[in-house]
């Protein structure tokens, strides 16, 4: 901005002057942070009016010395997103938090799913005072109610190694499979001088041997949540209501495996069992049990190259062996619940007071 003013108008101004001018202009256009926090109750009431079955939980703290209320937390879960996730997505939830870039700080916590097309599916988000066990417990408790989760049985939670989050998940979802982001684990492990190519390859091979194959999701990182944080990055410096409005308005693997299966040599052992060799390695495939010893099929729900070679051997179609969670019917069910605008009815855009 300093350079642009000098080059276009021949004006020399300091960086501080530019910062103050931008702040003044932003306040004129968007309103102050105080005004946004003052309007939050009216904003929540407007959301509730047009989304009666959705959950909006505003928590404030009252000062005992006066009648003023101070903002503490705000939880948002749209019914269309919750239903779309339950009807069309696998029972896998990524949990993560990111900093807000306003003067008052705070953090945004989010729960993100993954649809049948392996794209992010936002479920719920919350603005809190900070990322700690108390805020995560509050968020996860409300999320469990909206999704009908009891003790986590049959669910998979993916997160980083934030201790407050881990403790909250362990306390509220004791029977859920908890996957820590393998990319973060490897980064910490590498700092301890475990950076050789051999150890790196062994690490990534070992990781997938410890995850459950029930959710039909091979993901071992929390990239979906990080993608969501990146997606909303432009809004994180905006006043609260503008940020929330920004968030509100927001078959590849099988084909790759079909291509890779051409390098496989298949030997039929009878009863839909096969021995497959490729690139010097051997695998056993059981089409009846939909299992390959590489474990990709059981974990991801998509036939691996070895199993696709066997499916071609019996003149069948690989698409018929894709897990139910990844079928187009499931994807359509989720998509129908997530129309443009993130599934929220039109909201009055003027002022909420």
SEVEX-425291 format. One line per 3 residues: number of its first residue (from 1); for each residue x, y, z of N, C-alpha, C. Coordinates in steps of 0.001 Angstrom, whole numbers. Example, Ala and Ser with C-alpha at 12.3 -4.5 7.8 and 13.67 -1.06 7.14 Angstrom:
2
1 = 13190,-5690,7800,12300,-4500,7800,13200,-3300,7800 | 12850,-2250,7080,13670,-1060,7140,12900,30,7870
// end
This chain:
353
1 = 829,-1206,0,0,0,0,864,1256,0 | 1971,1216,767,2893,2350,800,3481,2581,-587 | 3908,1493,-1236,4498,1603,-2570,3469,2055,-3602
4 = 2261,1535,-3515,1225,1897,-4481,882,3380,-4398 | 771,3915,-3187,478,5346,-3027,1604,6210,-3570 | 2839,5769,-3368,3979,6545,-3847,4074,6511,-5371
7 = 3859,5315,-5963,3985,5183,-7411,2831,5846,-8161 | 1612,5759,-7607,447,6269,-8340,145,7729,-8061 | 390,8172,-6828,14,9542,-6467,1196,10393,-6016
10 = 2371,9780,-5879,3524,10544,-5444,3453,10941,-3992 | 2704,10196,-3185,2532,10507,-1767,3405,9578,-936 | 4107,10139,30,4930,9339,927,4234,9261,2288
13 = 3854,8056,2661,3179,7841,3944,3862,6685,4664 | 3699,6629,5973,4299,5555,6760,3397,4324,6763 | 3956,3183,7153,3178,1951,7241,2098,2068,8314
16 = 2431,2806,9405,1442,2993,10460,234,3773,9975 | 475,4805,9154,-636,5593,8597,-1518,4725,7709 | -881,3893,6899,-1647,2993,6023,-2476,2008,6840
19 = -1886,1497,7906,-2605,549,8761,-3821,1209,9402 | -3654,2430,9904,-4767,3137,10537,-5861,3459,9525 | -5442,3838,8304,-6426,4156,7265,-7226,2921,6870
22 = -6534,1796,6742,-7226,555,6384,-8185,135,7503 | -7743,266,8752,-8603,-85,9881,-9846,803,9928 | -9659,2094,9658,-10789,3025,9652,-11773,2676,8538
25 = -11241,2360,7341,-12106,2008,6211,-12857,709,6489 | -12156,-267,7084,-12804,-1546,7398,-13915,-1353,8430 | -13680,-470,9388,-14694,-199,10402,-15906,474,9775
28 = -15673,1370,8811,-16779,2040,8124,-17620,1039,7326 | -16951,75,6691,-17649,-868,5820,-18250,-2047,6582 | -17519,-2575,7561,-17928,-3803,8230,-18432,-3604,9647
31 = -18161,-2432,10223,-18513,-2209,11617,-17380,-2647,12532 | -17446,-2225,13772,-16399,-2555,14727,-16631,-3938,15326 | -15599,-4476,15964,-15731,-5766,16640,-16777,-5695,17746
34 = -16797,-4591,18464,-17786,-4435,19535,-19204,-4481,18997 | -19428,-3836,17854,-20763,-3850,17248,-21166,-5260,16839 | -20210,-6018,16297,-20520,-7385,15866,-20864,-8276,17057
37 = -20101,-8179,18128,-20409,-8989,19303,-21734,-8558,19939 | -22047,-7268,19856,-23321,-6780,20381,-24499,-7338,19579 | -24305,-7564,18271,-25386,-8044,17404,-25501,-9564,17372
40 = -24587,-10276,18004,-24606,-11737,17923,-25925,-12370,18369 | -26537,-11945,19496,-27817,-12560,19873,-28891,-12402,18799 | -28938,-11238,18168,-29923,-11016,17099,-29579,-11838,15864
43 = -28287,-11981,15598,-27842,-12792,14463,-28239,-14257,14667 | -28013,-14768,15863,-28374,-16151,16172,-29889,-16338,16083 | -30641,-15350,16554,-32102,-15435,16483,-32572,-15478,15030
46 = -31928,-14717,14161,-32283,-14716,12740,-31968,-16065,12101 | -30808,-16636,12450,-30464,-17961,11940,-31471,-19005,12407 | -31845,-18942,13675,-32783,-19914,14230,-34155,-19796,13591
49 = -34520,-18574,13205,-35845,-18346,12618,-35985,-19052,11272 | -34918,-19062,10493,-34994,-19663,9154,-34441,-21086,9129 | -33884,-21560,10249,-33373,-22933,10349,-33808,-23515,11690
52 = -35090,-23776,11806,-35663,-24115,13103,-35125,-25413,13691 | -34713,-26363,12858,-34225,-27641,13363,-32709,-27697,13489 | -32050,-26580,13221,-30596,-26516,13379,-30262,-26135,14824
55 = -28976,-26279,15173,-28542,-25975,16535,-27617,-24770,16531 | -27997,-23749,17296,-27172,-22554,17474,-27093,-22291,18973 | -25921,-22442,19542,-25755,-22329,20985,-24818,-21164,21281
58 = -25368,-20109,21849,-24575,-18931,22226,-24382,-18930,23732 | -23130,-18891,24159,-22823,-18886,25592,-22153,-17566,25963 | -22696,-16904,26963,-22135,-15628,27419,-21889,-15693,28923
61 = -21030,-14814,29400,-20746,-14698,30831,-21242,-13341,31308 | -21969,-13330,32419,-22528,-12090,32955,-21623,-11546,34061 | -21364,-10267,33982,-20546,-9586,34985,-21414,-9302,36207
64 = -20950,-9743,37371,-21756,-9572,38586,-21836,-8111,39021 | -20945,-7266,38515,-20917,-5864,38932,-21817,-4984,38074 | -22203,-5453,36896,-23121,-4688,36049,-23944,-5669,35208
67 = -24763,-5145,34373,-25677,-5986,33597,-25100,-6403,32245 | -23833,-6108,31990,-23248,-6422,30698,-22937,-7915,30595 | -23127,-8446,29398,-22807,-9852,29126,-21591,-9909,28210
70 = -20677,-10819,28486,-19468,-10956,27684,-19530,-12249,26881 | -19221,-12140,25580,-19248,-13309,24704,-18232,-14346,25168 | -18654,-15630,25114,-17749,-16703,25477,-17599,-17706,24336
73 = -18719,-18287,23875,-18658,-19291,22820,-19911,-19248,21957 | -19774,-19716,20709,-20907,-19826,19791,-20745,-21086,18959 | -21773,-21960,19026,-21773,-23238,18298,-22806,-23184,17187
76 = -22431,-23651,15984,-23343,-23663,14834,-23288,-25030,14169 | -24451,-25669,14041,-24576,-26931,13304,-25888,-26879,12530 | -25800,-26767,11214,-26987,-26681,10371,-27595,-28064,10172
79 = -28899,-28147,10283,-29574,-29441,10175,-29285,-30111,8834 | -29261,-29338,7752,-29026,-29921,6426,-27660,-30572,6343 | -26662,-29966,6977,-25320,-30546,6955,-25240,-31787,7838
82 = -25864,-31733,9005,-25849,-32889,9899,-26543,-34091,9249 | -27704,-33858,8638,-28436,-34949,7992,-27696,-35458,6769 | -27108,-34532,6001,-26341,-34937,4830,-25151,-35797,5211
85 = -24493,-35427,6297,-23344,-36210,6755,-23784,-37605,7197 | -24869,-37685,7965,-25327,-38980,8478,-25836,-39887,7362 | -26455,-39306,6340,-27057,-40115,5286,-26096,-40459,4163
88 = -25038,-39673,3976,-24205,-39893,2802,-22710,-39985,3032 | -22232,-39842,4258,-20786,-39860,4513,-20407,-40997,5450 | -19164,-41389,5377,-18655,-42422,6276,-18531,-41868,7699
91 = -18573,-42734,8707,-18532,-42263,10103,-17118,-41860,10539 | -16571,-40896,9828,-15223,-40400,10095,-15298,-38883,10247 | -14768,-38365,11347,-14829,-36929,11624,-13429,-36411,11904
94 = -13058,-35345,11223,-11798,-34672,11495,-12042,-33462,12377 | -11287,-33335,13451,-11426,-32227,14389,-10142,-31400,14382 | -10300,-30078,14286,-9116,-29216,14266,-9531,-27804,14659
97 = -8547,-26982,14986,-8804,-25598,15362,-7839,-24671,14658 | -8204,-23396,14546,-7326,-22397,13943,-7539,-21062,14650 | -6515,-20219,14625,-6567,-18936,15301,-7378,-17929,14489
100 = -8096,-17062,15202,-8737,-15913,14577,-7761,-14740,14604 | -7811,-13906,13594,-6793,-12871,13417,-7304,-11468,13726 | -8241,-11369,14650,-8722,-10064,15071,-7995,-9646,16352
103 = -8245,-8429,16779,-7586,-7928,17986,-7981,-8713,19225 | -9191,-9272,19217,-9688,-9991,20386,-9298,-11467,20386 | -8572,-11897,19353,-8071,-13280,19263,-9228,-14279,19264
106 = -9090,-15367,20011,-10073,-16441,19974,-9683,-17486,18935 | -10440,-18576,18886,-10172,-19643,17931,-11465,-20191,17353 | -11336,-20767,16164,-12450,-21426,15494,-12169,-22915,15474
109 = -13038,-23713,16087,-12924,-25163,16069,-13931,-25716,15065 | -13563,-26771,14371,-14447,-27299,13333,-14461,-28817,13337 | -15585,-29362,12859,-15735,-30801,12632,-16030,-30986,11151
112 = -15187,-31743,10473,-15282,-31899,9020,-15329,-33381,8672 | -16253,-33759,7794,-16347,-35125,7309,-15772,-35252,5922 | -15923,-36431,5349,-15402,-36721,4007,-16482,-37477,3248
115 = -16936,-36913,2117,-18026,-37553,1380,-17496,-38677,492 | -18403,-39291,-271,-18019,-40425,-1106,-17075,-40062,-2219 | -16952,-38770,-2537,-16019,-38312,-3560,-14720,-37818,-2936
118 = -14535,-38122,-1641,-13345,-37735,-882,-13136,-36224,-846 | -14234,-35484,-810,-14179,-34041,-646,-14638,-33686,763 | -14195,-32507,1243,-14549,-32135,2616,-16041,-31842,2731
121 = -16593,-32217,3871,-18015,-32018,4159,-18116,-31386,5546 | -18202,-30050,5645,-18304,-29398,6960,-19547,-29853,7708 | -19389,-30109,8999,-20503,-30579,9818,-20933,-29504,10816
124 = -19983,-28979,11574,-20286,-27971,12592,-19018,-27183,12887 | -19197,-25978,13441,-18056,-25158,13821,-18436,-24306,15021 | -17432,-23838,15737,-17686,-23101,16969,-16590,-22059,17163
127 = -16984,-20881,17617,-16039,-19833,17993,-15879,-19898,19506 | -14641,-20048,19966,-14377,-20198,21400,-13243,-19278,21837 | -13059,-19215,23154,-12035,-18341,23716,-10633,-18875,23479
130 = -10478,-20189,23329,-9178,-20792,23104,-9321,-22291,22908 | -8263,-22928,22420,-8274,-24367,22183,-7758,-25073,23422 | -8668,-25596,24223,-8303,-26294,25450,-9311,-27414,25694
133 = -9118,-28170,26745,-9985,-29314,27001,-11429,-28889,27270 | -11606,-27764,27960,-12966,-27301,28274,-13727,-26933,27004 | -13092,-26201,26097,-13774,-25781,24870,-14036,-26968,23952
136 = -13079,-27907,23873,-13301,-29086,23044,-14393,-29975,23632 | -14447,-30097,24937,-15495,-30897,25577,-16867,-30303,25288 | -16976,-28982,25381,-18241,-28298,25092,-18656,-28530,23646
139 = -17716,-28388,22723,-17990,-28565,21293,-18396,-29997,20977 | -17615,-30965,21432,-17885,-32369,21106,-19193,-32838,21733 | -19527,-32354,22923,-20789,-32735,23568,-21988,-32310,22719
142 = -21964,-31080,22218,-23048,-30604,21363,-23079,-31358,20047 | -21892,-31649,19485,-21815,-32390,18230,-22379,-33798,18394 | -22082,-34443,19507,-22608,-35789,19764,-24128,-35777,19798
145 = -24706,-34758,20396,-26166,-34653,20456,-26762,-34504,19064 | -26161,-33655,18232,-26693,-33407,16889,-26555,-34622,15982 | -25502,-35412,16171,-25270,-36575,15307,-25767,-37879,15925
148 = -26278,-37820,17146,-26792,-39020,17793,-25698,-39997,18191 | -24523,-39497,18521,-23411,-40351,18935,-23502,-40589,20441 | -23315,-41840,20861,-23419,-42174,22284,-22042,-42246,22935
151 = -21300,-43300,22638,-19973,-43463,23253,-18869,-43557,22214 | -19222,-43324,20948,-18225,-43331,19890,-18061,-44659,19193 | -18772,-45701,19626,-18620,-47003,18980,-19001,-46920,17500
154 = -18109,-47412,16641,-18352,-47373,15195,-17903,-46087,14531 | -17360,-45155,15307,-16932,-43868,14755,-15418,-43765,14786 | -14884,-42964,13870,-13446,-42704,13805,-13209,-41208,13907
157 = -12341,-40810,14819,-12002,-39398,15020,-10553,-39175,14602 | -10330,-38225,13720,-8981,-37890,13263,-8627,-36506,13792 | -7460,-36375,14397,-7065,-35098,14982,-5557,-35010,15059
160 = -5071,-33838,15450,-3649,-33704,15721,-3396,-34138,17169 | -2222,-33838,17683,-1867,-34320,19023,-2084,-33258,20093 | -3106,-32429,19924,-3427,-31413,20915,-3993,-32115,22151
163 = -3343,-31918,23283,-3689,-32697,24480,-5109,-32440,24959 | -5563,-31190,24917,-6924,-30902,25342,-7942,-31640,24506 | -7704,-31730,23194,-8600,-32452,22296,-8544,-33948,22565
166 = -7355,-34484,22720,-7222,-35922,22977,-7935,-36320,24270 | -7798,-35504,25309,-8449,-35809,26586,-9970,-35714,26467 | -10461,-34736,25702,-11902,-34577,25515,-12481,-35764,24759
169 = -11794,-36207,23707,-12265,-37355,22927,-12235,-38622,23770 | -11161,-38814,24526,-11051,-40013,25373,-12141,-40051,26433 | -12529,-38877,26951,-13550,-38839,27985,-14964,-38989,27462
172 = -15248,-38399,26307,-16609,-38413,25761,-16849,-39548,24774 | -15797,-39967,24057,-15935,-41000,23027,-14947,-42140,23294 | -15100,-42821,24411,-14100,-43839,24791,-14019,-45010,23829
175 = -15102,-45293,23088,-15108,-46448,22192,-14871,-46085,20736 | -14539,-44836,20470,-14251,-44418,19094,-12806,-44745,18738 | -12567,-45025,17470,-11193,-45172,16991,-10595,-43776,16841
178 = -9520,-43507,17518,-8890,-42189,17465,-7591,-42281,16669 | -7571,-41598,15524,-6380,-41572,14679,-5695,-40216,14825 | -4441,-40241,15223,-3648,-39016,15222,-3071,-38798,13831
181 = -2962,-37557,13432,-2459,-37221,12105,-1048,-37783,11940 | -884,-38743,11036,409,-39399,10852,1463,-38426,10326 | 1039,-37433,9588,2004,-36468,9056,2656,-35673,10178
184 = 1852,-35298,11193,2413,-34590,12342,3322,-35514,13170 | 2904,-36769,13317,3717,-37720,14072,5068,-37925,13385 | 5028,-38086,12056,6281,-38296,11324,7179,-37063,11397
187 = 6590,-35870,11341,7391,-34641,11429,8115,-34568,12765 | 7422,-34935,13856,8068,-34939,15175,9121,-36039,15279 | 8828,-37178,14683,9760,-38307,14708,11018,-37984,13913
190 = 10828,-37278,12807,11957,-36936,11942,12926,-35980,12635 | 12393,-35142,13522,13253,-34201,14237,14264,-34926,15122 | 13964,-36181,15461,14871,-36965,16299,15872,-37762,15461
193 = 16162,-37239,14258,17161,-37803,13353,16749,-39142,12756 | 15431,-39361,12643,14933,-40559,11959,14466,-40145,10559 | 15383,-39691,9741,14987,-39100,8464,15448,-39892,7246
196 = 15983,-41086,7431,16448,-41858,6285,15263,-42346,5450 | 15519,-42615,4185,14459,-43085,3288,13901,-44428,3731 | 14783,-45288,4251,14322,-46618,4696,13354,-46494,5864
199 = 13697,-45671,6855,12817,-45485,8011,11515,-44796,7609 | 11622,-43849,6680,10404,-43169,6223,9445,-44145,5569 | 9942,-45008,4695,9086,-45989,4019,8493,-46980,5009
202 = 9316,-47423,5965,8817,-48348,6976,7739,-47699,7839 | 7918,-46410,8148,6928,-45693,8964,5571,-45682,8281 | 5539,-45302,7002,4252,-45190,6316,3616,-46550,6059
205 = 4443,-47588,5937,3875,-48931,5805,3279,-49409,7126 | 3964,-49061,8217,3504,-49520,9530,2244,-48820,9984 | 2071,-47559,9587,934,-46760,10067,-393,-47430,9755
208 = -542,-47909,8524,-1846,-48438,8099,-2162,-49807,8679 | -1193,-50435,9317,-1476,-51730,9941,-2203,-51581,11270 | -2268,-50353,11783,-2876,-50135,13095,-4236,-49439,13024
211 = -4775,-49224,11816,-6068,-48545,11715,-7168,-49540,11379 | -8363,-49207,11811,-9515,-50092,11602,-9979,-50030,10150 | -10498,-51151,9648,-11041,-51167,8289,-12555,-51009,8269
214 = -13167,-50799,9431,-14631,-50699,9489,-15188,-49457,8793 | -14575,-48259,8945,-15181,-47072,8308,-14917,-46970,6819 | -14117,-47883,6248,-13776,-47844,4822,-13173,-46496,4440
217 = -12226,-46075,5236,-11538,-44806,4994,-10068,-45001,5334 | -9210,-44851,4323,-7786,-45113,4511,-7013,-43908,5016 | -7700,-42822,5311,-7043,-41563,5660,-6297,-41684,6985
220 = -5047,-41232,6987,-4238,-41267,8205,-3675,-39875,8522 | -4244,-38864,7890,-3848,-37493,8210,-5107,-36652,8377 | -4934,-35422,8795,-6082,-34543,9035,-6151,-33437,7984
223 = -5823,-33794,6749,-5767,-32794,5690,-7118,-32148,5405 | -8207,-32903,5590,-9520,-32329,5307,-9804,-31142,6221 | -9500,-31280,7497,-9708,-30173,8426,-8790,-29004,8083
226 = -7557,-29316,7690,-6633,-28254,7329,-7063,-27570,6028 | -7664,-28331,5120,-8218,-27727,3899,-9351,-26765,4246 | -10185,-27176,5201,-11268,-26293,5642,-10708,-25014,6249
229 = -9661,-25134,7077,-9038,-23950,7674,-8448,-23038,6604 | -7861,-23633,5569,-7310,-22830,4478,-8414,-22168,3669 | -9519,-22896,3502,-10641,-22369,2734,-11225,-21113,3375
232 = -11271,-21094,4697,-11862,-19951,5390,-10811,-18918,5800 | -9565,-19092,5354,-8484,-18191,5751,-8814,-16714,5526 | -9400,-16330,4367,-9695,-14896,4162,-10659,-14326,5188
235 = -11465,-15180,5818,-12483,-14678,6746,-11992,-14567,8178 | -10844,-15133,8482,-10407,-15217,9880,-9941,-13889,10454 | -9763,-12897,9594,-9418,-11554,10072,-10629,-10629,10056
238 = -11793,-11159,9675,-13011,-10360,9613,-13692,-10315,10979 | -14563,-9320,11200,-15389,-9327,12413,-16242,-10592,12474 | -16707,-10925,13648,-17300,-12238,13912,-18429,-12614,12952
241 = -19411,-11747,12788,-20568,-12092,11956,-20159,-12237,10494 | -19290,-11359,9997,-18825,-11484,8620,-18079,-12793,8410 | -17297,-13204,9399,-16581,-14479,9296,-17560,-15642,9257
244 = -18562,-15637,10128,-19538,-16722,10169,-20366,-16787,8889 | -20675,-15647,8315,-21406,-15620,7052,-20549,-16162,5914 | -19260,-15874,5937,-18345,-16389,4918,-18307,-17923,4979
247 = -18234,-18453,6193,-18193,-19909,6347,-19510,-20532,5897 | -20614,-19851,6201,-21939,-20391,5886,-22138,-20531,4384 | -21513,-19608,3609,-21752,-19607,2165,-20683,-20390,1409
250 = -20100,-21114,2039,-19011,-21920,1467,-19386,-23450,982 | -14535,-40253,-8313,-14270,-41621,-8721,-12825,-41925,-9122 | -11995,-40765,-8462,-10637,-40793,-8980,-9832,-42040,-8591
253 = -9889,-42522,-7351,-9031,-43605,-6858,-9257,-44919,-7614 | -10520,-45226,-7924,-10815,-46473,-8631,-10189,-46469,-10015 | -10249,-45340,-10723,-9676,-45259,-12061,-8157,-45414,-12013
256 = -7511,-44827,-11006,-6063,-44969,-10859,-5692,-46426,-10643 | -6466,-47126,-9805,-6163,-48528,-9524,-6415,-49417,-10743 | -7399,-49052,-11565,-7627,-49792,-12812,-6392,-49722,-13706
259 = -5781,-48541,-13750,-4586,-48356,-14568,-3413,-49157,-14001 | -3247,-49157,-12686,-2103,-49816,-12054,-2212,-51346,-12082 | -3423,-51868,-12262,-3595,-53318,-12207,-2985,-54020,-13421
262 = -2614,-53261,-14436,-2084,-53877,-15653,-737,-54552,-15417 | -41,-54170,-14341,1274,-54759,-14050,1163,-56015,-13187 | -69,-56480,-12908,-273,-57619,-12003,-387,-58935,-12784
265 = 242,-59976,-12246,135,-61325,-12800,-743,-62151,-11859 | -1829,-62740,-12395,-2849,-63400,-11571,-2809,-64913,-11759 | -2856,-65640,-10630,-2976,-67099,-10640,-4212,-67466,-9822
268 = -5180,-68145,-10470,-6422,-68507,-9804,-6204,-69746,-8941 | -6574,-69650,-7659,-6403,-70772,-6730,-7723,-71467,-6422 | -8805,-71055,-7061,-10103,-71657,-6831,-10905,-70947,-5759
271 = -12239,-71074,-5831,-13145,-70484,-4853,-12942,-68970,-4723 | -12715,-68310,-5858,-12541,-66854,-5912,-11348,-66374,-5084 | -10348,-67256,-4946,-9100,-66865,-4300,-7996,-66839,-5347
274 = -7086,-65861,-5207,-6066,-65658,-6224,-4723,-65329,-5572 | -3668,-65650,-6306,-2323,-65215,-5949,-1886,-64202,-7002 | -1473,-63029,-6542,-1124,-61940,-7449,319,-61516,-7198
277 = 1098,-61405,-8268,2472,-60919,-8151,2647,-59677,-9003 | 3381,-58697,-8464,3646,-57454,-9187,4873,-56779,-8590 | 5758,-56359,-9453,6967,-55644,-9038,7738,-56392,-7945
280 = 7803,-57716,-8061,8584,-58503,-7116,7887,-58795,-5800 | 6657,-58380,-5639,5905,-58633,-4407,4725,-59551,-4695 | 4304,-60320,-3679,3183,-61224,-3833,2051,-60912,-2875
283 = 804,-61083,-3335,-372,-60788,-2517,-1414,-61884,-2719 | -2244,-62072,-1713,-3345,-63039,-1791,-4655,-62260,-1786 | -5520,-62552,-2759,-6795,-61855,-2906,-7939,-62843,-2753
286 = -8929,-62475,-1947,-10143,-63263,-1772,-11321,-62379,-2166 | -11858,-62590,-3364,-12944,-61745,-3854,-14226,-61954,-3056 | -14459,-63173,-2582,-15682,-63431,-1825,-15684,-62626,-518
289 = -14527,-62552,126,-14404,-61793,1384,-14044,-60335,1138 | -13826,-59982,-144,-13415,-58625,-519,-12200,-58188,308 | -11149,-58988,180,-9951,-58736,980,-8700,-59035,170
292 = -7688,-58176,349,-6366,-58386,-228,-5351,-58205,895 | -4268,-58968,859,-3291,-58888,1948,-2552,-57555,1973 | -2701,-56721,953,-2134,-55359,1029,-2972,-54469,1950
295 = -4213,-54898,2245,-5165,-54261,3177,-5795,-52969,2642 | -5408,-52521,1469,-5982,-51275,948,-7487,-51414,730 | -7914,-52536,157,-9332,-52743,-134,-10156,-52724,1145
298 = -9682,-53404,2176,-10427,-53461,3441,-10482,-52106,4128 | -9400,-51331,4011,-9343,-50045,4702,-10070,-48954,3935 | -9814,-48876,2619,-10367,-47770,1820,-11752,-48066,1267
301 = -12098,-49344,1133,-13392,-49686,544,-13381,-49671,-970 | -12219,-49405,-1578,-12059,-49371,-3033,-11120,-50502,-3432 | -11479,-51323,-4429,-10594,-52415,-4833,-9202,-51906,-5198
304 = -8179,-52592,-4681,-6794,-52233,-4980,-6424,-52775,-6358 | -5272,-52377,-6901,-4877,-52894,-8226,-4810,-54417,-8281 | -4386,-55059,-7183,-4277,-56523,-7177,-5657,-57181,-7292
307 = -6623,-56635,-6534,-7974,-57208,-6582,-8665,-56892,-7905 | -8387,-55727,-8482,-8995,-55382,-9776,-8498,-56334,-10861 | -7215,-56711,-10798,-6694,-57679,-11761,-7453,-59001,-11650
310 = -7795,-59406,-10411,-8572,-60644,-10212,-10008,-60480,-10680 | -10574,-59306,-10463,-11946,-59038,-10918,-12006,-59106,-12441 | -10989,-58547,-13094,-10930,-58644,-14561,-10761,-60097,-15005
313 = -10050,-60889,-14193,-9818,-62296,-14526,-11131,-63050,-14644 | -12123,-62699,-13782,-13414,-63398,-13823,-14434,-62619,-14662 | -13952,-61631,-15431,-14796,-60855,-16337,-15933,-60141,-15605
316 = -15582,-59516,-14484,-16562,-58737,-13719,-16153,-57269,-13713 | -17031,-56424,-13199,-16771,-54986,-13165,-16269,-54530,-11809 | -15144,-53811,-11721,-14609,-53351,-10432,-15580,-52464,-9658
319 = -16413,-51710,-10369,-17341,-50803,-9677,-18318,-51568,-8789 | -18603,-52824,-9149,-19538,-53614,-8345,-18934,-54059,-7014 | -17629,-53906,-6862,-16942,-54323,-5640,-16565,-53146,-4748
322 = -17023,-51948,-5095,-16773,-50774,-4265,-17706,-50812,-3064 | -17202,-50435,-1896,-18001,-50491,-676,-19224,-49574,-763 | -20281,-49945,-60,-21548,-49209,-85,-21375,-47731,280
325 = -20439,-47421,1195,-20248,-46033,1614,-19792,-45137,469 | -19195,-45746,-547,-18608,-44963,-1632,-19440,-45010,-2908 | -20616,-45593,-2841,-21482,-45668,-4019,-22111,-44301,-4311
328 = -22533,-44114,-5552,-23079,-42822,-5976,-24346,-42462,-5195 | -25109,-43478,-4754,-26329,-43204,-3996,-26020,-42463,-2705 | -24967,-42912,-2017,-24557,-42245,-780,-24098,-40818,-1061
331 = -23306,-40657,-2115,-22786,-39332,-2461,-23926,-38382,-2789 | -24938,-38877,-3523,-26083,-38034,-3887,-26872,-37646,-2648 | -27056,-38594,-1709,-27771,-38275,-471,-27087,-37152,285
334 = -25753,-37203,362,-25011,-36147,1054,-25099,-34836,298 | -24982,-34909,-1047,-25002,-33692,-1857,-26358,-32996,-1797 | -27442,-33801,-1731,-28772,-33201,-1670,-28986,-32433,-375
337 = -28276,-32840,680,-28385,-32142,1965,-27429,-30962,2058 | -26550,-30804,1050,-25567,-29730,1087,-25688,-28891,-178 | -26812,-28144,-359,-26943,-27288,-1528,-26030,-26091,-1424
340 = -25985,-25276,-2484,-25144,-24084,-2459,-25576,-23187,-1315 | -24621,-22522,-701,-24921,-21708,469,-24837,-22500,1750 | -24271,-23724,1660,-24054,-24558,2846,-25365,-24957,3510
343 = -26469,-24995,2740,-27707,-25542,3255,-28466,-24642,4200 | -28261,-23328,4121,-28934,-22421,5036,-29900,-21545,4261 | -31097,-21358,4810,-32084,-20509,4164,-31615,-19059,4158
346 = -32165,-18211,3266,-31732,-16817,3186,-31896,-16099,4514 | -30922,-15251,4838,-30910,-14512,6092,-30924,-13024,5792 | -31670,-12280,6602,-31709,-10828,6459,-30307,-10260,6575
349 = -29851,-9486,5575,-28457,-9063,5514,-28208,-7659,6036 | -29242,-6955,6446,-29030,-5577,6863,-28322,-5532,8214 | -29068,-5284,9257,-28539,-5301,10622,-29416,-6204,11462
352 = -28857,-6774,12496,-29595,-7752,13291,-30127,-7151,14586 | -30028,-5835,14712,-30531,-5224,15954,-31777,-4402,15682
// end
